[in-house]
Every structure is written in C-alpha cells, then in structure tokens.
Amino acid sequence: MFNKLPIEINILIYQYLDGITLKPFDKMSKKIMRSNEVWRENLYRKYSDKKKILQKSNNYYEEYKWKKKLEKHQFNYKRQWTLGCVGRIMPFKKPTFQDSIKIF
C-alpha cells in the first residue's frame, strides 16, 4: 500500500507517527524514515522547548538519536549522584554525523 503512495504522503505519515512506531518494509521506506524531512519536525517538536536553541544539522535522524542517548546519560548520572555512587563517568562528546540520505 505504501509503495503506491507518493513520497510526500509517505513523509507526512511518518511525521505523524514520529517515525518510530512503524518498521521499514523495503529500502525506499527505510530511506524515507531516516530522511531529514521526517526527523527535522520531530526533533524540533521534542527538543525546541528546552533551554538550548537547536542548531542546524546535516542529519536530523542521528541528531535525534544522540539527544535521546544524552538524555538517558544525564538521567543515569542524576540517579547515581542521588544514590551517592557516581564513580568515574566520562562526558559525552557529540560526534560528527554523515550527511543524511537524499530521497529526492
């Protein structure tokens, strides 16, 4: 069914579903799900209300995954600090991302 729909409609569907609830069923759907057109809106929707201003990225999918990993890291650090067992934790460094997949 998705193969018969134009790419623009597929992008709107994946934006609405946050790109996470569906699994890719072929190579084209995987490309669409990881494209900047889908993840730019999801990233801004979730993280733009935070104190930091989001910068432009060349790969919003990887940026979204990195921000989720950073949130988890911060939560674990706060929990360990509360329990008094911080130990040695190395700070996160933001990696450089490759350019995103071009679908058009």
MINU-335172 format. One record per atom (N, C-alpha, C, CB): residue in one letter; atom name; x, y, z. Coordinates in nm, 2 decimals. Glycine has a CB too. Layout:
<rs>
<r type="A" atom="CA" X="X" Y="Y" Z="Z"/>
...
</rs>
This chain:
<rs>
<r type="M" atom="N" X="0.08" Y="-0.12" Z="0.00"/>
<r type="M" atom="CA" X="0.00" Y="0.00" Z="0.00"/>
<r type="M" atom="C" X="0.09" Y="0.13" Z="0.00"/>
<r type="M" atom="CB" X="-0.09" Y="0.00" Z="0.12"/>
<r type="F" atom="N" X="0.19" Y="0.13" Z="0.09"/>
<r type="F" atom="CA" X="0.28" Y="0.25" Z="0.09"/>
<r type="F" atom="C" X="0.36" Y="0.27" Z="-0.04"/>
<r type="F" atom="CB" X="0.37" Y="0.24" Z="0.21"/>
<r type="N" atom="N" X="0.38" Y="0.16" Z="-0.11"/>
<r type="N" atom="CA" X="0.46" Y="0.17" Z="-0.23"/>
<r type="N" atom="C" X="0.39" Y="0.25" Z="-0.34"/>
<r type="N" atom="CB" X="0.50" Y="0.03" Z="-0.29"/>
<r type="K" atom="N" X="0.25" Y="0.24" Z="-0.33"/>
<r type="K" atom="CA" X="0.17" Y="0.31" Z="-0.43"/>
<r type="K" atom="C" X="0.15" Y="0.46" Z="-0.40"/>
<r type="K" atom="CB" X="0.04" Y="0.25" Z="-0.45"/>
<r type="L" atom="N" X="0.18" Y="0.50" Z="-0.28"/>
<r type="L" atom="CA" X="0.16" Y="0.64" Z="-0.24"/>
<r type="L" atom="C" X="0.29" Y="0.72" Z="-0.28"/>
<r type="L" atom="CB" X="0.14" Y="0.65" Z="-0.09"/>
<r type="P" atom="N" X="0.27" Y="0.85" Z="-0.31"/>
<r type="P" atom="CA" X="0.38" Y="0.94" Z="-0.34"/>
<r type="P" atom="C" X="0.47" Y="0.96" Z="-0.22"/>
<r type="P" atom="CB" X="0.33" Y="1.07" Z="-0.40"/>
<r type="I" atom="N" X="0.59" Y="1.00" Z="-0.24"/>
<r type="I" atom="CA" X="0.69" Y="1.01" Z="-0.13"/>
<r type="I" atom="C" X="0.64" Y="1.12" Z="-0.04"/>
<r type="I" atom="CB" X="0.83" Y="1.05" Z="-0.19"/>
<r type="E" atom="N" X="0.58" Y="1.23" Z="-0.09"/>
<r type="E" atom="CA" X="0.54" Y="1.34" Z="0.00"/>
<r type="E" atom="C" X="0.43" Y="1.29" Z="0.10"/>
<r type="E" atom="CB" X="0.48" Y="1.45" Z="-0.08"/>
<r type="I" atom="N" X="0.34" Y="1.20" Z="0.06"/>
<r type="I" atom="CA" X="0.24" Y="1.15" Z="0.15"/>
<r type="I" atom="C" X="0.31" Y="1.05" Z="0.25"/>
<r type="I" atom="CB" X="0.13" Y="1.08" Z="0.07"/>
<r type="N" atom="N" X="0.40" Y="0.97" Z="0.21"/>
<r type="N" atom="CA" X="0.47" Y="0.89" Z="0.30"/>
<r type="N" atom="C" X="0.55" Y="0.97" Z="0.41"/>
<r type="N" atom="CB" X="0.57" Y="0.80" Z="0.22"/>
<r type="I" atom="N" X="0.60" Y="1.08" Z="0.37"/>
<r type="I" atom="CA" X="0.67" Y="1.17" Z="0.46"/>
<r type="I" atom="C" X="0.57" Y="1.22" Z="0.57"/>
<r type="I" atom="CB" X="0.74" Y="1.28" Z="0.39"/>
<r type="L" atom="N" X="0.46" Y="1.26" Z="0.52"/>
<r type="L" atom="CA" X="0.36" Y="1.31" Z="0.62"/>
<r type="L" atom="C" X="0.31" Y="1.20" Z="0.71"/>
<r type="L" atom="CB" X="0.24" Y="1.37" Z="0.54"/>
<r type="I" atom="N" X="0.30" Y="1.08" Z="0.67"/>
<r type="I" atom="CA" X="0.26" Y="0.97" Z="0.75"/>
<r type="I" atom="C" X="0.36" Y="0.94" Z="0.85"/>
<r type="I" atom="CB" X="0.23" Y="0.84" Z="0.67"/>
<r type="Y" atom="N" X="0.49" Y="0.94" Z="0.81"/>
<r type="Y" atom="CA" X="0.60" Y="0.91" Z="0.91"/>
<r type="Y" atom="C" X="0.62" Y="1.02" Z="1.01"/>
<r type="Y" atom="CB" X="0.73" Y="0.88" Z="0.83"/>
<r type="Q" atom="N" X="0.59" Y="1.14" Z="0.97"/>
<r type="Q" atom="CA" X="0.60" Y="1.26" Z="1.06"/>
<r type="Q" atom="C" X="0.49" Y="1.24" Z="1.17"/>
<r type="Q" atom="CB" X="0.59" Y="1.39" Z="0.99"/>
<r type="Y" atom="N" X="0.37" Y="1.21" Z="1.13"/>
<r type="Y" atom="CA" X="0.26" Y="1.19" Z="1.22"/>
<r type="Y" atom="C" X="0.29" Y="1.08" Z="1.32"/>
<r type="Y" atom="CB" X="0.13" Y="1.17" Z="1.14"/>
<r type="L" atom="N" X="0.34" Y="0.97" Z="1.27"/>
<r type="L" atom="CA" X="0.37" Y="0.85" Z="1.36"/>
<r type="L" atom="C" X="0.50" Y="0.86" Z="1.43"/>
<r type="L" atom="CB" X="0.37" Y="0.73" Z="1.27"/>
<r type="D" atom="N" X="0.57" Y="0.98" Z="1.42"/>
<r type="D" atom="CA" X="0.70" Y="1.00" Z="1.48"/>
<r type="D" atom="C" X="0.81" Y="0.91" Z="1.43"/>
<r type="D" atom="CB" X="0.69" Y="0.98" Z="1.63"/>
<r type="G" atom="N" X="0.79" Y="0.84" Z="1.32"/>
<r type="G" atom="CA" X="0.89" Y="0.76" Z="1.26"/>
<r type="G" atom="C" X="0.94" Y="0.64" Z="1.34"/>
<r type="G" atom="CB" X="1.01" Y="0.85" Z="1.23"/>
<r type="I" atom="N" X="0.88" Y="0.62" Z="1.45"/>
<r type="I" atom="CA" X="0.93" Y="0.51" Z="1.54"/>
<r type="I" atom="C" X="0.83" Y="0.39" Z="1.54"/>
<r type="I" atom="CB" X="0.96" Y="0.57" Z="1.68"/>
<r type="T" atom="N" X="0.71" Y="0.42" Z="1.53"/>
<r type="T" atom="CA" X="0.61" Y="0.32" Z="1.55"/>
<r type="T" atom="C" X="0.60" Y="0.22" Z="1.44"/>
<r type="T" atom="CB" X="0.47" Y="0.38" Z="1.57"/>
<r type="L" atom="N" X="0.65" Y="0.26" Z="1.32"/>
<r type="L" atom="CA" X="0.65" Y="0.16" Z="1.20"/>
<r type="L" atom="C" X="0.79" Y="0.11" Z="1.18"/>
<r type="L" atom="CB" X="0.59" Y="0.24" Z="1.08"/>
<r type="K" atom="N" X="0.79" Y="-0.01" Z="1.13"/>
<r type="K" atom="CA" X="0.92" Y="-0.07" Z="1.09"/>
<r type="K" atom="C" X="0.93" Y="-0.05" Z="0.93"/>
<r type="K" atom="CB" X="0.93" Y="-0.22" Z="1.13"/>
<r type="P" atom="N" X="1.05" Y="-0.03" Z="0.88"/>
<r type="P" atom="CA" X="1.07" Y="-0.02" Z="0.74"/>
<r type="P" atom="C" X="1.04" Y="-0.16" Z="0.67"/>
<r type="P" atom="CB" X="1.21" Y="0.03" Z="0.70"/>
<r type="F" atom="N" X="0.97" Y="-0.15" Z="0.56"/>
<r type="F" atom="CA" X="0.93" Y="-0.28" Z="0.49"/>
<r type="F" atom="C" X="1.01" Y="-0.30" Z="0.36"/>
<r type="F" atom="CB" X="0.79" Y="-0.28" Z="0.46"/>
<r type="D" atom="N" X="1.08" Y="-0.19" Z="0.31"/>
<r type="D" atom="CA" X="1.17" Y="-0.21" Z="0.20"/>
<r type="D" atom="C" X="1.28" Y="-0.10" Z="0.21"/>
<r type="D" atom="CB" X="1.09" Y="-0.21" Z="0.06"/>
<r type="K" atom="N" X="1.37" Y="-0.09" Z="0.11"/>
<r type="K" atom="CA" X="1.48" Y="0.00" Z="0.11"/>
<r type="K" atom="C" X="1.43" Y="0.15" Z="0.10"/>
<r type="K" atom="CB" X="1.58" Y="-0.03" Z="0.00"/>
<r type="M" atom="N" X="1.33" Y="0.17" Z="0.02"/>
<r type="M" atom="CA" X="1.28" Y="0.31" Z="0.00"/>
<r type="M" atom="C" X="1.21" Y="0.36" Z="0.13"/>
<r type="M" atom="CB" X="1.18" Y="0.31" Z="-0.12"/>
<r type="S" atom="N" X="1.13" Y="0.27" Z="0.19"/>
<r type="S" atom="CA" X="1.07" Y="0.32" Z="0.32"/>
<r type="S" atom="C" X="1.17" Y="0.35" Z="0.42"/>
<r type="S" atom="CB" X="0.97" Y="0.21" Z="0.37"/>
<r type="K" atom="N" X="1.28" Y="0.27" Z="0.43"/>
<r type="K" atom="CA" X="1.39" Y="0.30" Z="0.52"/>
<r type="K" atom="C" X="1.46" Y="0.43" Z="0.49"/>
<r type="K" atom="CB" X="1.50" Y="0.18" Z="0.52"/>
<r type="K" atom="N" X="1.48" Y="0.46" Z="0.36"/>
<r type="K" atom="CA" X="1.53" Y="0.59" Z="0.33"/>
<r type="K" atom="C" X="1.44" Y="0.71" Z="0.37"/>
<r type="K" atom="CB" X="1.56" Y="0.60" Z="0.18"/>
<r type="I" atom="N" X="1.31" Y="0.69" Z="0.35"/>
<r type="I" atom="CA" X="1.22" Y="0.79" Z="0.38"/>
<r type="I" atom="C" X="1.21" Y="0.81" Z="0.53"/>
<r type="I" atom="CB" X="1.08" Y="0.76" Z="0.33"/>
<r type="M" atom="N" X="1.22" Y="0.70" Z="0.61"/>
<r type="M" atom="CA" X="1.21" Y="0.71" Z="0.75"/>
<r type="M" atom="C" X="1.33" Y="0.78" Z="0.81"/>
<r type="M" atom="CB" X="1.19" Y="0.57" Z="0.81"/>
<r type="R" atom="N" X="1.44" Y="0.77" Z="0.75"/>
<r type="R" atom="CA" X="1.57" Y="0.83" Z="0.80"/>
<r type="R" atom="C" X="1.60" Y="0.96" Z="0.74"/>
<r type="R" atom="CB" X="1.68" Y="0.74" Z="0.78"/>
<r type="S" atom="N" X="1.51" Y="1.02" Z="0.66"/>
<r type="S" atom="CA" X="1.54" Y="1.14" Z="0.59"/>
<r type="S" atom="C" X="1.52" Y="1.26" Z="0.68"/>
<r type="S" atom="CB" X="1.45" Y="1.15" Z="0.47"/>
<r type="N" atom="N" X="1.58" Y="1.37" Z="0.64"/>
<r type="N" atom="CA" X="1.57" Y="1.50" Z="0.72"/>
<r type="N" atom="C" X="1.43" Y="1.55" Z="0.72"/>
<r type="N" atom="CB" X="1.67" Y="1.60" Z="0.66"/>
<r type="E" atom="N" X="1.36" Y="1.53" Z="0.61"/>
<r type="E" atom="CA" X="1.22" Y="1.58" Z="0.60"/>
<r type="E" atom="C" X="1.13" Y="1.53" Z="0.71"/>
<r type="E" atom="CB" X="1.16" Y="1.55" Z="0.47"/>
<r type="V" atom="N" X="1.15" Y="1.40" Z="0.75"/>
<r type="V" atom="CA" X="1.07" Y="1.34" Z="0.86"/>
<r type="V" atom="C" X="1.12" Y="1.38" Z="1.00"/>
<r type="V" atom="CB" X="1.08" Y="1.19" Z="0.85"/>
<r type="W" atom="N" X="1.25" Y="1.38" Z="1.02"/>
<r type="W" atom="CA" X="1.31" Y="1.40" Z="1.15"/>
<r type="W" atom="C" X="1.33" Y="1.54" Z="1.19"/>
<r type="W" atom="CB" X="1.44" Y="1.32" Z="1.16"/>
<r type="R" atom="N" X="1.33" Y="1.63" Z="1.10"/>
<r type="R" atom="CA" X="1.35" Y="1.77" Z="1.14"/>
<r type="R" atom="C" X="1.23" Y="1.82" Z="1.23"/>
<r type="R" atom="CB" X="1.36" Y="1.86" Z="1.01"/>
<r type="E" atom="N" X="1.11" Y="1.79" Z="1.19"/>
<r type="E" atom="CA" X="1.00" Y="1.83" Z="1.26"/>
<r type="E" atom="C" X="0.99" Y="1.76" Z="1.40"/>
<r type="E" atom="CB" X="0.87" Y="1.81" Z="1.18"/>
<r type="N" atom="N" X="1.02" Y="1.63" Z="1.40"/>
<r type="N" atom="CA" X="1.02" Y="1.55" Z="1.52"/>
<r type="N" atom="C" X="1.12" Y="1.60" Z="1.62"/>
<r type="N" atom="CB" X="1.04" Y="1.40" Z="1.50"/>
<r type="L" atom="N" X="1.24" Y="1.64" Z="1.57"/>
<r type="L" atom="CA" X="1.34" Y="1.69" Z="1.66"/>
<r type="L" atom="C" X="1.30" Y="1.83" Z="1.72"/>
<r type="L" atom="CB" X="1.48" Y="1.70" Z="1.59"/>
<r type="Y" atom="N" X="1.25" Y="1.92" Z="1.64"/>
<r type="Y" atom="CA" X="1.21" Y="2.05" Z="1.69"/>
<r type="Y" atom="C" X="1.09" Y="2.04" Z="1.78"/>
<r type="Y" atom="CB" X="1.17" Y="2.14" Z="1.57"/>
<r type="R" atom="N" X="1.00" Y="1.94" Z="1.75"/>
<r type="R" atom="CA" X="0.88" Y="1.93" Z="1.84"/>
<r type="R" atom="C" X="0.92" Y="1.88" Z="1.98"/>
<r type="R" atom="CB" X="0.79" Y="1.83" Z="1.77"/>
<r type="K" atom="N" X="1.02" Y="1.79" Z="1.98"/>
<r type="K" atom="CA" X="1.06" Y="1.73" Z="2.11"/>
<r type="K" atom="C" X="1.16" Y="1.82" Z="2.19"/>
<r type="K" atom="CB" X="1.11" Y="1.60" Z="2.09"/>
<r type="Y" atom="N" X="1.25" Y="1.88" Z="2.12"/>
<r type="Y" atom="CA" X="1.36" Y="1.94" Z="2.19"/>
<r type="Y" atom="C" X="1.37" Y="2.10" Z="2.18"/>
<r type="Y" atom="CB" X="1.49" Y="1.89" Z="2.14"/>
<r type="S" atom="N" X="1.28" Y="2.16" Z="2.10"/>
<r type="S" atom="CA" X="1.30" Y="2.30" Z="2.09"/>
<r type="S" atom="C" X="1.25" Y="2.38" Z="2.21"/>
<r type="S" atom="CB" X="1.22" Y="2.35" Z="1.96"/>
<r type="D" atom="N" X="1.16" Y="2.32" Z="2.29"/>
<r type="D" atom="CA" X="1.12" Y="2.39" Z="2.41"/>
<r type="D" atom="C" X="1.22" Y="2.39" Z="2.52"/>
<r type="D" atom="CB" X="0.99" Y="2.33" Z="2.46"/>
<r type="K" atom="N" X="1.32" Y="2.32" Z="2.50"/>
<r type="K" atom="CA" X="1.43" Y="2.32" Z="2.61"/>
<r type="K" atom="C" X="1.50" Y="2.45" Z="2.60"/>
<r type="K" atom="CB" X="1.53" Y="2.20" Z="2.58"/>
<r type="K" atom="N" X="1.59" Y="2.47" Z="2.70"/>
<r type="K" atom="CA" X="1.67" Y="2.60" Z="2.71"/>
<r type="K" atom="C" X="1.76" Y="2.62" Z="2.59"/>
<r type="K" atom="CB" X="1.74" Y="2.60" Z="2.84"/>
<r type="K" atom="N" X="1.82" Y="2.51" Z="2.54"/>
<r type="K" atom="CA" X="1.92" Y="2.53" Z="2.43"/>
<r type="K" atom="C" X="1.84" Y="2.55" Z="2.30"/>
<r type="K" atom="CB" X="2.01" Y="2.40" Z="2.42"/>
<r type="I" atom="N" X="1.90" Y="2.63" Z="2.22"/>
<r type="I" atom="CA" X="1.84" Y="2.66" Z="2.09"/>
<r type="I" atom="C" X="1.91" Y="2.55" Z="1.99"/>
<r type="I" atom="CB" X="1.87" Y="2.80" Z="2.04"/>
<r type="L" atom="N" X="1.82" Y="2.49" Z="1.92"/>
<r type="L" atom="CA" X="1.87" Y="2.38" Z="1.83"/>
<r type="L" atom="C" X="1.95" Y="2.45" Z="1.71"/>
<r type="L" atom="CB" X="1.76" Y="2.29" Z="1.78"/>
<r type="Q" atom="N" X="2.06" Y="2.39" Z="1.68"/>
<r type="Q" atom="CA" X="2.13" Y="2.44" Z="1.56"/>
<r type="Q" atom="C" X="2.10" Y="2.35" Z="1.44"/>
<r type="Q" atom="CB" X="2.29" Y="2.43" Z="1.59"/>
<r type="K" atom="N" X="2.13" Y="2.41" Z="1.32"/>
<r type="K" atom="CA" X="2.10" Y="2.33" Z="1.20"/>
<r type="K" atom="C" X="2.19" Y="2.21" Z="1.20"/>
<r type="K" atom="CB" X="2.12" Y="2.42" Z="1.08"/>
<r type="S" atom="N" X="2.14" Y="2.10" Z="1.15"/>
<r type="S" atom="CA" X="2.22" Y="1.98" Z="1.15"/>
<r type="S" atom="C" X="2.21" Y="1.92" Z="1.00"/>
<r type="S" atom="CB" X="2.16" Y="1.87" Z="1.25"/>
<r type="N" atom="N" X="2.31" Y="1.84" Z="0.97"/>
<r type="N" atom="CA" X="2.31" Y="1.78" Z="0.84"/>
<r type="N" atom="C" X="2.24" Y="1.64" Z="0.84"/>
<r type="N" atom="CB" X="2.45" Y="1.76" Z="0.79"/>
<r type="N" atom="N" X="2.21" Y="1.59" Z="0.96"/>
<r type="N" atom="CA" X="2.15" Y="1.46" Z="0.97"/>
<r type="N" atom="C" X="2.06" Y="1.46" Z="1.10"/>
<r type="N" atom="CB" X="2.25" Y="1.34" Z="0.98"/>
<r type="Y" atom="N" X="1.93" Y="1.49" Z="1.08"/>
<r type="Y" atom="CA" X="1.84" Y="1.51" Z="1.19"/>
<r type="Y" atom="C" X="1.81" Y="1.38" Z="1.26"/>
<r type="Y" atom="CB" X="1.72" Y="1.58" Z="1.15"/>
<r type="Y" atom="N" X="1.81" Y="1.27" Z="1.19"/>
<r type="Y" atom="CA" X="1.79" Y="1.14" Z="1.24"/>
<r type="Y" atom="C" X="1.89" Y="1.10" Z="1.35"/>
<r type="Y" atom="CB" X="1.78" Y="1.03" Z="1.13"/>
<r type="E" atom="N" X="2.02" Y="1.11" Z="1.31"/>
<r type="E" atom="CA" X="2.13" Y="1.09" Z="1.40"/>
<r type="E" atom="C" X="2.13" Y="1.19" Z="1.52"/>
<r type="E" atom="CB" X="2.26" Y="1.09" Z="1.33"/>
<r type="E" atom="N" X="2.09" Y="1.31" Z="1.49"/>
<r type="E" atom="CA" X="2.09" Y="1.41" Z="1.60"/>
<r type="E" atom="C" X="1.98" Y="1.37" Z="1.70"/>
<r type="E" atom="CB" X="2.06" Y="1.55" Z="1.54"/>
<r type="Y" atom="N" X="1.87" Y="1.32" Z="1.65"/>
<r type="Y" atom="CA" X="1.76" Y="1.28" Z="1.74"/>
<r type="Y" atom="C" X="1.81" Y="1.16" Z="1.83"/>
<r type="Y" atom="CB" X="1.63" Y="1.24" Z="1.66"/>
<r type="K" atom="N" X="1.87" Y="1.07" Z="1.77"/>
<r type="K" atom="CA" X="1.92" Y="0.95" Z="1.84"/>
<r type="K" atom="C" X="2.03" Y="1.00" Z="1.95"/>
<r type="K" atom="CB" X="1.98" Y="0.85" Z="1.75"/>
<r type="W" atom="N" X="2.11" Y="1.09" Z="1.91"/>
<r type="W" atom="CA" X="2.22" Y="1.14" Z="2.00"/>
<r type="W" atom="C" X="2.15" Y="1.21" Z="2.12"/>
<r type="W" atom="CB" X="2.31" Y="1.23" Z="1.93"/>
<r type="K" atom="N" X="2.05" Y="1.29" Z="2.09"/>
<r type="K" atom="CA" X="1.99" Y="1.37" Z="2.20"/>
<r type="K" atom="C" X="1.91" Y="1.27" Z="2.30"/>
<r type="K" atom="CB" X="1.89" Y="1.47" Z="2.14"/>
<r type="K" atom="N" X="1.85" Y="1.17" Z="2.25"/>
<r type="K" atom="CA" X="1.79" Y="1.07" Z="2.33"/>
<r type="K" atom="C" X="1.90" Y="1.00" Z="2.42"/>
<r type="K" atom="CB" X="1.71" Y="0.96" Z="2.25"/>
<r type="K" atom="N" X="2.01" Y="0.96" Z="2.36"/>
<r type="K" atom="CA" X="2.12" Y="0.90" Z="2.44"/>
<r type="K" atom="C" X="2.17" Y="0.99" Z="2.54"/>
<r type="K" atom="CB" X="2.23" Y="0.86" Z="2.34"/>
<r type="L" atom="N" X="2.18" Y="1.12" Z="2.51"/>
<r type="L" atom="CA" X="2.23" Y="1.22" Z="2.60"/>
<r type="L" atom="C" X="2.13" Y="1.24" Z="2.72"/>
<r type="L" atom="CB" X="2.25" Y="1.36" Z="2.53"/>
<r type="E" atom="N" X="2.00" Y="1.24" Z="2.69"/>
<r type="E" atom="CA" X="1.90" Y="1.24" Z="2.80"/>
<r type="E" atom="C" X="1.91" Y="1.13" Z="2.89"/>
<r type="E" atom="CB" X="1.76" Y="1.25" Z="2.74"/>
<r type="K" atom="N" X="1.93" Y="1.01" Z="2.84"/>
<r type="K" atom="CA" X="1.95" Y="0.89" Z="2.92"/>
<r type="K" atom="C" X="2.07" Y="0.90" Z="3.01"/>
<r type="K" atom="CB" X="1.95" Y="0.76" Z="2.83"/>
<r type="H" atom="N" X="2.18" Y="0.94" Z="2.95"/>
<r type="H" atom="CA" X="2.31" Y="0.96" Z="3.02"/>
<r type="H" atom="C" X="2.29" Y="1.06" Z="3.14"/>
<r type="H" atom="CB" X="2.42" Y="1.01" Z="2.93"/>
<r type="Q" atom="N" X="2.22" Y="1.17" Z="3.11"/>
<r type="Q" atom="CA" X="2.20" Y="1.27" Z="3.22"/>
<r type="Q" atom="C" X="2.11" Y="1.21" Z="3.33"/>
<r type="Q" atom="CB" X="2.14" Y="1.40" Z="3.16"/>
<r type="F" atom="N" X="2.01" Y="1.14" Z="3.29"/>
<r type="F" atom="CA" X="1.92" Y="1.08" Z="3.39"/>
<r type="F" atom="C" X="2.00" Y="0.98" Z="3.48"/>
<r type="F" atom="CB" X="1.80" Y="1.01" Z="3.32"/>
<r type="N" atom="N" X="2.08" Y="0.89" Z="3.41"/>
<r type="N" atom="CA" X="2.16" Y="0.80" Z="3.49"/>
<r type="N" atom="C" X="2.26" Y="0.87" Z="3.58"/>
<r type="N" atom="CB" X="2.24" Y="0.70" Z="3.40"/>
<r type="Y" atom="N" X="2.32" Y="0.98" Z="3.54"/>
<r type="Y" atom="CA" X="2.41" Y="1.05" Z="3.62"/>
<r type="Y" atom="C" X="2.34" Y="1.11" Z="3.74"/>
<r type="Y" atom="CB" X="2.48" Y="1.16" Z="3.54"/>
<r type="K" atom="N" X="2.22" Y="1.17" Z="3.72"/>
<r type="K" atom="CA" X="2.15" Y="1.23" Z="3.83"/>
<r type="K" atom="C" X="2.11" Y="1.12" Z="3.93"/>
<r type="K" atom="CB" X="2.02" Y="1.30" Z="3.78"/>
<r type="R" atom="N" X="2.07" Y="1.00" Z="3.88"/>
<r type="R" atom="CA" X="2.03" Y="0.89" Z="3.97"/>
<r type="R" atom="C" X="2.15" Y="0.84" Z="4.05"/>
<r type="R" atom="CB" X="1.97" Y="0.78" Z="3.89"/>
<r type="Q" atom="N" X="2.26" Y="0.83" Z="3.99"/>
<r type="Q" atom="CA" X="2.38" Y="0.78" Z="4.06"/>
<r type="Q" atom="C" X="2.43" Y="0.89" Z="4.16"/>
<r type="Q" atom="CB" X="2.50" Y="0.75" Z="3.96"/>
<r type="W" atom="N" X="2.41" Y="1.02" Z="4.13"/>
<r type="W" atom="CA" X="2.45" Y="1.12" Z="4.22"/>
<r type="W" atom="C" X="2.36" Y="1.12" Z="4.34"/>
<r type="W" atom="CB" X="2.44" Y="1.26" Z="4.15"/>
<r type="T" atom="N" X="2.23" Y="1.10" Z="4.32"/>
<r type="T" atom="CA" X="2.14" Y="1.09" Z="4.43"/>
<r type="T" atom="C" X="2.17" Y="0.97" Z="4.52"/>
<r type="T" atom="CB" X="2.00" Y="1.08" Z="4.38"/>
<r type="L" atom="N" X="2.21" Y="0.86" Z="4.47"/>
<r type="L" atom="CA" X="2.24" Y="0.74" Z="4.55"/>
<r type="L" atom="C" X="2.38" Y="0.75" Z="4.61"/>
<r type="L" atom="CB" X="2.23" Y="0.62" Z="4.46"/>
<r type="G" atom="N" X="2.46" Y="0.84" Z="4.56"/>
<r type="G" atom="CA" X="2.60" Y="0.86" Z="4.62"/>
<r type="G" atom="C" X="2.70" Y="0.77" Z="4.56"/>
<r type="G" atom="CB" X="2.59" Y="0.84" Z="4.76"/>
<r type="C" atom="N" X="2.68" Y="0.71" Z="4.44"/>
<r type="C" atom="CA" X="2.77" Y="0.62" Z="4.38"/>
<r type="C" atom="C" X="2.81" Y="0.67" Z="4.24"/>
<r type="C" atom="CB" X="2.72" Y="0.48" Z="4.38"/>
<r type="V" atom="N" X="2.86" Y="0.79" Z="4.23"/>
<r type="V" atom="CA" X="2.89" Y="0.85" Z="4.10"/>
<r type="V" atom="C" X="3.00" Y="0.78" Z="4.03"/>
<r type="V" atom="CB" X="2.92" Y="1.00" Z="4.11"/>
<r type="G" atom="N" X="3.11" Y="0.76" Z="4.10"/>
<r type="G" atom="CA" X="3.23" Y="0.70" Z="4.03"/>
<r type="G" atom="C" X="3.29" Y="0.78" Z="3.93"/>
<r type="G" atom="CB" X="3.19" Y="0.56" Z="3.98"/>
<r type="R" atom="N" X="3.34" Y="0.72" Z="3.83"/>
<r type="R" atom="CA" X="3.41" Y="0.79" Z="3.72"/>
<r type="R" atom="C" X="3.32" Y="0.78" Z="3.59"/>
<r type="R" atom="CB" X="3.55" Y="0.74" Z="3.69"/>
<r type="I" atom="N" X="3.27" Y="0.89" Z="3.55"/>
<r type="I" atom="CA" X="3.18" Y="0.90" Z="3.43"/>
<r type="I" atom="C" X="3.24" Y="0.99" Z="3.33"/>
<r type="I" atom="CB" X="3.03" Y="0.94" Z="3.47"/>
<r type="M" atom="N" X="3.27" Y="0.94" Z="3.21"/>
<r type="M" atom="CA" X="3.32" Y="1.03" Z="3.11"/>
<r type="M" atom="C" X="3.21" Y="1.11" Z="3.04"/>
<r type="M" atom="CB" X="3.40" Y="0.94" Z="3.00"/>
<r type="P" atom="N" X="3.24" Y="1.24" Z="3.01"/>
<r type="P" atom="CA" X="3.14" Y="1.32" Z="2.95"/>
<r type="P" atom="C" X="3.11" Y="1.28" Z="2.81"/>
<r type="P" atom="CB" X="3.18" Y="1.47" Z="2.96"/>
<r type="F" atom="N" X="2.99" Y="1.31" Z="2.76"/>
<r type="F" atom="CA" X="2.96" Y="1.27" Z="2.62"/>
<r type="F" atom="C" X="3.02" Y="1.38" Z="2.53"/>
<r type="F" atom="CB" X="2.81" Y="1.27" Z="2.60"/>
<r type="K" atom="N" X="3.07" Y="1.33" Z="2.41"/>
<r type="K" atom="CA" X="3.11" Y="1.42" Z="2.31"/>
<r type="K" atom="C" X="3.03" Y="1.40" Z="2.19"/>
<r type="K" atom="CB" X="3.27" Y="1.40" Z="2.28"/>
<r type="K" atom="N" X="2.98" Y="1.51" Z="2.13"/>
<r type="K" atom="CA" X="2.90" Y="1.50" Z="2.01"/>
<r type="K" atom="C" X="2.98" Y="1.46" Z="1.89"/>
<r type="K" atom="CB" X="2.82" Y="1.63" Z="1.99"/>
<r type="P" atom="N" X="2.94" Y="1.35" Z="1.83"/>
<r type="P" atom="CA" X="3.01" Y="1.30" Z="1.71"/>
<r type="P" atom="C" X="2.97" Y="1.39" Z="1.59"/>
<r type="P" atom="CB" X="2.98" Y="1.15" Z="1.68"/>
<r type="T" atom="N" X="3.05" Y="1.38" Z="1.49"/>
<r type="T" atom="CA" X="3.02" Y="1.44" Z="1.36"/>
<r type="T" atom="C" X="2.94" Y="1.34" Z="1.28"/>
<r type="T" atom="CB" X="3.15" Y="1.49" Z="1.28"/>
<r type="F" atom="N" X="2.83" Y="1.39" Z="1.23"/>
<r type="F" atom="CA" X="2.74" Y="1.30" Z="1.15"/>
<r type="F" atom="C" X="2.76" Y="1.31" Z="1.00"/>
<r type="F" atom="CB" X="2.59" Y="1.33" Z="1.18"/>
<r type="Q" atom="N" X="2.74" Y="1.20" Z="0.94"/>
<r type="Q" atom="CA" X="2.75" Y="1.20" Z="0.79"/>
<r type="Q" atom="C" X="2.62" Y="1.27" Z="0.74"/>
<r type="Q" atom="CB" X="2.76" Y="1.06" Z="0.73"/>
<r type="D" atom="N" X="2.63" Y="1.31" Z="0.61"/>
<r type="D" atom="CA" X="2.51" Y="1.37" Z="0.55"/>
<r type="D" atom="C" X="2.39" Y="1.27" Z="0.55"/>
<r type="D" atom="CB" X="2.54" Y="1.42" Z="0.41"/>
<r type="S" atom="N" X="2.27" Y="1.32" Z="0.55"/>
<r type="S" atom="CA" X="2.16" Y="1.24" Z="0.56"/>
<r type="S" atom="C" X="2.13" Y="1.18" Z="0.42"/>
<r type="S" atom="CB" X="2.03" Y="1.31" Z="0.60"/>
<r type="I" atom="N" X="2.04" Y="1.09" Z="0.41"/>
<r type="I" atom="CA" X="2.00" Y="1.02" Z="0.29"/>
<r type="I" atom="C" X="1.92" Y="1.11" Z="0.20"/>
<r type="I" atom="CB" X="1.93" Y="0.89" Z="0.32"/>
<r type="K" atom="N" X="1.95" Y="1.13" Z="0.08"/>
<r type="K" atom="CA" X="1.87" Y="1.21" Z="-0.01"/>
<r type="K" atom="C" X="1.76" Y="1.12" Z="-0.08"/>
<r type="K" atom="CB" X="1.96" Y="1.28" Z="-0.12"/>
<r type="I" atom="N" X="1.64" Y="1.17" Z="-0.06"/>
<r type="I" atom="CA" X="1.53" Y="1.09" Z="-0.12"/>
<r type="I" atom="C" X="1.47" Y="1.15" Z="-0.25"/>
<r type="I" atom="CB" X="1.42" Y="1.07" Z="-0.02"/>
<r type="F" atom="N" X="1.50" Y="1.28" Z="-0.27"/>
<r type="F" atom="CA" X="1.45" Y="1.35" Z="-0.39"/>
<r type="F" atom="C" X="1.56" Y="1.37" Z="-0.49"/>
<r type="F" atom="CB" X="1.39" Y="1.48" Z="-0.36"/>
</rs>
